[in-house]
Structures are given as structure tokens and as C-alpha cells.
């Protein structure tokens, strides 16, 4: 982790296509993350975040790069009042998060031999020392571990629906 970015790399016993599916298929993202994305994954397309019954839509929530089984990048979500209410974030914290520059996430998937994939997660564009980088820095390891566990065992980590105080 730097002052403005989080980088997390893990090795998953799955092929790149299965890792890709875990990142883009709403049925899988709901299992390990507790949310789904509604988009066609075409570069420039908007993406809605659907979490705990709240839909977060914003013209600046976009797919930035998409190369199936290799690379996915998008802007981080909008901190709307509906999102905050659904995940238990108070208005003061929501307003603070919303006042900061939008961040972006990039996933790079690389095959490692015949049985593994290396997944590198880069979440960047944070305000140095800001609240959001602290929240995300705690949440990404749990999220990535739950994704890995789901792909390797068929079940996410217990209680891995990321809680508001972690993301």
C-alpha cells in the first residue's frame, strides 16, 4: 500500500477464465462480495452497483478497460445517500467520502502454469492519508480472500458480505 494506492496480489487455484467470471458474474460477486454489478462490461459503459437493495448509478461510474480473462478496470462507486443508508454509513462519513476524488480499480489476471492464476488488484487515486484508503485497505484482503476461497472450495469465507465499516 502506498499513500495513494492499494496493490494486492494473490494466487488462485483456478484458470483465468474462472477468475474473470468471479469478477464479472453477478451471481458470483454477490456470494463473496455481497453486491453485483449491472453493466455490459464494454469500455465506456456505465455500471450500476447493487448492494443490499440499494442501486448506485452515476454517469462517472464507468468501465475503463475490459479484456476478458486478462484485464478489467472501472471507476469506484459513488457514495450516495441510498448506498450509505443500506450499508449503515452515517451522513458525515458519507459526505466526507463523496467529497474526495473518484478512485479506480484494475484487476490483472495472469496464468501461472496450468493450474493457477495470479490476480493483481490495484485500487488507486486515493487522497493521501484519507479515510477511504484506510477503509479499503482493510477490506481488500478479506474480499480477495473470499473470492479465492469461493473459487477453490465452492463457498466464500463465512460472513464475507463486506460490512460497511470495512469498505
C-alpha positions as CSV (number, residue, x, y, z in Angstrom):
1,X,0.0,0.0,0.0
2,X,1.2,3.5,-0.8
3,X,-0.2,6.9,0.2
4,X,-2.5,6.9,-2.9
5,X,-2.9,3.2,-4.0
6,X,-3.5,-0.3,-2.7
7,X,-2.0,-3.2,-4.5
8,X,-2.9,-6.7,-3.6
9,X,-1.7,-9.9,-5.4
10,X,-2.9,-13.4,-4.8
11,X,-2.6,-16.8,-6.5
12,X,-5.8,-18.7,-7.1
13,X,-6.2,-22.3,-8.0
14,X,-8.4,-21.6,-11.0
15,X,-7.8,-20.7,-14.6
16,X,-8.0,-17.1,-15.7
17,X,-11.5,-17.6,-17.2
18,X,-12.9,-18.7,-13.9
19,X,-11.3,-15.7,-12.1
20,X,-12.8,-13.5,-14.8
21,X,-16.2,-15.0,-14.2
22,X,-15.8,-14.3,-10.4
23,X,-15.1,-10.7,-11.1
24,X,-17.9,-10.1,-13.6
25,X,-20.8,-12.6,-13.0
26,X,-23.4,-11.1,-10.6
27,X,-24.2,-14.5,-9.1
28,X,-20.6,-14.9,-8.0
29,X,-19.9,-11.4,-6.9
30,X,-23.0,-11.5,-4.6
31,X,-21.6,-14.6,-3.0
32,X,-18.1,-13.3,-2.0
33,X,-18.7,-9.6,-2.0
34,X,-22.4,-9.1,-1.2
35,X,-23.1,-7.0,-4.3
36,X,-23.5,-7.2,-8.0
37,X,-22.6,-5.0,-11.0
38,X,-25.0,-4.3,-13.8
39,X,-23.2,-3.5,-17.0
40,X,-22.3,-5.0,-20.3
41,X,-18.6,-4.6,-19.5
42,X,-17.9,-2.7,-22.7
43,X,-15.3,0.1,-22.4
44,X,-17.1,3.4,-21.6
45,X,-20.3,1.6,-20.4
46,X,-21.9,2.8,-17.2
47,X,-22.1,0.3,-14.4
48,X,-24.6,0.2,-11.6
49,X,-23.6,-1.2,-8.1
50,X,-26.4,-3.1,-6.5
51,X,-25.8,-3.7,-2.8
52,X,-28.2,-4.6,0.0
53,X,-31.1,-3.4,-2.1
54,X,-29.6,-0.1,-3.0
55,X,-28.7,0.7,-6.6
56,X,-25.9,3.2,-7.1
57,X,-25.9,4.8,-10.5
58,X,-23.8,7.7,-11.7
59,X,-22.6,8.8,-15.1
60,X,-19.0,8.7,-13.8
61,X,-19.2,5.0,-12.8
62,X,-17.7,3.6,-16.0
63,X,-15.9,0.5,-17.3
64,X,-12.4,1.8,-18.2
65,X,-10.8,-1.3,-19.7
66,X,-12.0,-4.8,-20.4
67,X,-10.0,-7.7,-21.9
68,X,-11.8,-10.9,-20.9
69,X,-9.8,-13.3,-18.8
70,X,-6.9,-10.7,-18.6
71,X,-7.8,-7.1,-17.5
72,X,-10.7,-5.3,-16.0
73,X,-10.8,-1.7,-14.8
74,X,-13.6,0.6,-13.6
75,X,-14.2,3.7,-11.6
76,X,-15.1,3.2,-7.9
77,X,-18.7,3.7,-6.9
78,X,-20.5,6.9,-5.9
79,X,-21.2,7.4,-2.3
80,X,-24.9,8.2,-2.5
81,X,-27.3,8.6,0.5
82,X,-29.1,5.5,-0.6
83,X,-25.9,3.4,-0.6
84,X,-24.9,4.9,2.8
85,X,-28.3,4.0,4.4
86,X,-28.2,0.5,3.0
87,X,-24.7,-0.3,4.5
88,X,-25.0,1.7,7.7
89,X,-22.7,4.6,7.0
90,X,-23.7,7.9,8.7
91,X,-24.2,11.1,6.7
92,X,-21.0,12.8,8.0
93,X,-18.8,9.9,6.8
94,X,-20.7,9.6,3.5
95,X,-20.3,13.3,2.8
96,X,-16.6,13.0,3.5
97,X,-16.2,10.1,1.2
98,X,-18.2,11.7,-1.5
99,X,-16.2,14.9,-1.4
100,X,-13.0,13.2,-2.4
101,X,-11.8,12.4,-5.9
102,X,-13.2,9.3,-7.5
103,X,-10.8,6.3,-7.4
104,X,-10.4,3.4,-9.8
105,X,-9.9,-0.3,-9.6
106,X,-7.9,-2.5,-12.0
107,X,-7.7,-6.3,-12.0
108,X,-4.9,-8.0,-13.9
109,X,-5.2,-11.8,-14.4
110,X,-2.3,-13.9,-15.5
111,X,-2.0,-17.6,-15.9
112,X,0.7,-19.3,-13.8
113,X,1.3,-22.8,-15.2
114,X,-1.7,-25.0,-15.9
115,X,-3.5,-24.8,-12.6
116,X,-3.1,-21.3,-11.1
117,X,-3.9,-17.7,-11.9
118,X,-2.2,-14.6,-10.4
119,X,-4.7,-11.9,-9.7
120,X,-3.4,-8.4,-9.0
121,X,-5.8,-5.8,-7.7
122,X,-4.8,-2.2,-8.0
123,X,-7.1,0.4,-6.4
124,X,-5.6,3.9,-7.0
125,X,-6.3,7.6,-6.9
126,X,-6.8,7.9,-3.2
127,X,-6.3,11.1,-1.3
128,X,-3.1,10.5,0.8
129,X,-3.9,9.6,4.3
130,X,-7.7,9.8,3.6
131,X,-10.4,7.9,5.2
132,X,-11.3,5.9,2.1
133,X,-7.8,4.4,1.6
134,X,-7.9,3.2,5.2
135,X,-11.3,1.6,4.8
136,X,-10.4,-0.1,1.5
137,X,-7.0,-1.2,2.8
138,X,-8.8,-3.2,5.5
139,X,-11.5,-4.6,3.1
140,X,-9.5,-5.7,0.1
141,X,-7.6,-8.6,1.8
142,X,-10.9,-10.0,3.1
143,X,-12.6,-9.5,-0.3
144,X,-9.8,-11.1,-2.2
145,X,-9.5,-14.0,0.2
146,X,-13.2,-14.6,0.0
147,X,-13.0,-14.7,-3.8
148,X,-10.1,-17.1,-3.7
149,X,-11.9,-19.3,-1.2
150,X,-15.0,-19.4,-3.3
151,X,-13.2,-20.4,-6.4
152,X,-11.1,-23.0,-4.6
153,X,-13.7,-24.6,-2.3
154,X,-17.1,-23.6,-3.7
155,X,-18.0,-21.4,-0.7
156,X,-16.9,-17.9,0.2
157,X,-15.5,-17.1,3.6
158,X,-18.1,-17.1,6.4
159,X,-19.7,-13.7,6.9
160,X,-17.8,-12.3,3.9
161,X,-20.5,-10.0,2.8
162,X,-18.3,-7.0,3.2
163,X,-19.5,-4.8,6.0
164,X,-19.9,-1.0,5.7
165,X,-17.1,-0.4,8.2
166,X,-14.7,-2.4,6.1
167,X,-15.4,-0.9,2.6
